[in-house]
Amino acid sequence: MQIVIAIVLVTVVGLLCSLMLVVASHYMSVPTNEKEEKLRNCLPGANCGACGYTGCDGYAKALANDPTIATNLCIPGGDKTAKALADVLGVKALDVAEKEAVIHCYGDTSKRSKKGIYEGIKSCVAAKSVYGGEADCTFGCIGYGDCASVCPVDAICIENGIAHIDSRKCIGCGLCEKACPNHLISLKNVEKTIIVSCSNCEKGAVARKECTNACIKCKKCENICPQGAIKVKNNVAQIDYSLCNNCGMCVKVCPTHCIVDTSLAEN
């Protein structure tokens, strides 16, 4: 008899709980936006924030509620995603300016001098807090792969103490850019192939001593550029990609070869 009573009590409690859940779901449910759901399903789910919103959910919500928001902001999704979003909204598809991540440091272990041995958590953020890492150059790649650990497509590897990005895999999400404590990674349009592979802001002689690949601020690149696209600012060469036409003249005159044409490097 006691067993029967226990079973009945458990059954009654279960029924009451089920009824409470049904009532709660009815009165506390959040209404869904059908258009927003369709838009969200078009997005790749990288949640990288490259679109300027809080992940794919934020971008989908913005598109659903504001007709002025552009449909080509999802860089990882590319033109295919932009067209899918445009189809849902019934607007003209816009081209996506495809981007890729580049690392402004080629100072691997064969090029840079070392000031000590770091023993601790294998993290760039952690190592930076201890004298800026092992290398004399505190501006360069620390080499513990914080960028690689956040890459959703395994496009980054660590070789000879520095990070390398496989442009064939990179989707331009920008997560690695946010993860680098030395701010060495930036996104550029894939059509622009010239990069400065150094971020050392020390004076030329000091920078050269710390890394043979370093920019020595000689301004040869600045003086020869016919477009005025490259300037030495804050003690390091920087490219204005709105002016650069990939002529490659700066690459030819750079004495330390820290300016690189990535299209030639890939070949």
Residue, then its C-alpha position, 0 to 999 in steps of 0.5 A: m500500500q505504501i508503494v502505491i501511495a508513493i507512486v500516486l504522489v510522484t505521478v501527481v507531483g509530475l502532473l502538477c510540474s508539467l502543468m506549471l511548465v505549460v502555463a509558464s511557457h505560455y505567459m513567459s514566452v518571448p515572441t520570435n521574429e520569423k524574419e530574424e530567424k531566417l536571417r540568422n540561419c543565413l549567417p555562418g555562426a562564427n560570432c566574430g564581431a567583424c560585422g560590427y555587431t555582437g555576433c551573428d545574433g546581433y547582426a541578424k536582429a539589426l538587419a531584421n529591424d533596420p532596413t538601412i543596415a548593409t547586407n555585406l558586413c559578414i566577411p567570413g560568409g562572403d558574397k554567398t552569405a550577403k546574397a542569402l541575406a539580401d534574398v530574405l530581405g528582398v533587396k539587392a545583393l551587395d559585394v563583400a570586401e573580402k579581407e584576410a589577417v596579416i601579421h606585422c612581424y617576420g622576426d623568427t628565432s633565426k632573426r631576433s636576439k633573445k634576452g632570456i628564457y620564459e618559464g610560465i603559462k604558454s600564453c602570449v598575454a602571460a609572457k608579455s606581462v613578464y618583461g614582454g616575452e623572451a625576445d629583445c624586441t618587445f614589439g614582435c610576435i611572442g609566439y605562444g599562439d593566443c591567435a592560433s587558439v581562437c582561429p575557428v578555421d585552423a588558419i594559424c600555426i606557430e613555426n620558428g617562434i612566430a605565428h604564420i597565417d595561411s591566407r588560403k584558409c583565413i576567413g577574415c573574422g578578425l578574432c586573432e586580431k583581438a587576441c594578440p596582446n602586441h596588436l601585430i595582426s590586422l585585417k586588409n583587403v585581399e587585393k592589397t598584397i604589400i605588407v610591412s612585416c615589422s612593428n618595432c618602434e625603436k630607433g633604427a640601430v636599436a631595432r636592427k640589433e634586436c632583429t635583422n628583419a626590423c624596419i630601420k626607419c631609413k624612409k627609402c620606401e617613403n621616398i620612392c612610393p609614387q602614390g605616397a602610400i607608405k610613410v614612416k610614422n611612430n618610428v615604423a613604416q606604415i601603409d595607407y591601403s587606400l592609396c597603395n596600388n601594389c606596385g612593389m617599389c617599396v619592396k625592392v628598396c627595403p634594405t632589411h626586406c621587412i616590406v613584403d609582397t605576399s602574392l610573391a611569398e605565396n608563389 
